[in-house]
């Protein structure tokens, strides 16, 4: 399976000139904890809610500080054609929780470790569903047998 099957698309993007305040408001509006910093289809970095806290508030920077001064770089990325096994390895090696997905140089999505968790849990549920039903059905049958003894 390709990362494109699980990524969130389109990604939530801020221009490099956007301010910390604008980034925080955008994160709130979009209910995300991370923005890609990009312009003209080129990824420059990313800024997280933690970056806003640690690199802005904790350092006493003004809310009008551009995100280009707060963003994390270089950014570890995936290609839209990468498979999920590559994503697992990259998450493991990099220690990050979110990976921008690119098509060439253009950001097209975001893959979060939570997306992989949801996929794994869905696969487990798919496997356990028939087993659970069988156990419940057999348990009910066994209980009925015991009642007649």
Helices and strands as residue ranges (DSSP letters): G 3-5, E 13-14, H 20-30, E 34-39, E 42-48, H 49-51, I 52-57, G 67-69, E 77-79, H 84-94, E 98-103, E 106-112, H 113-148
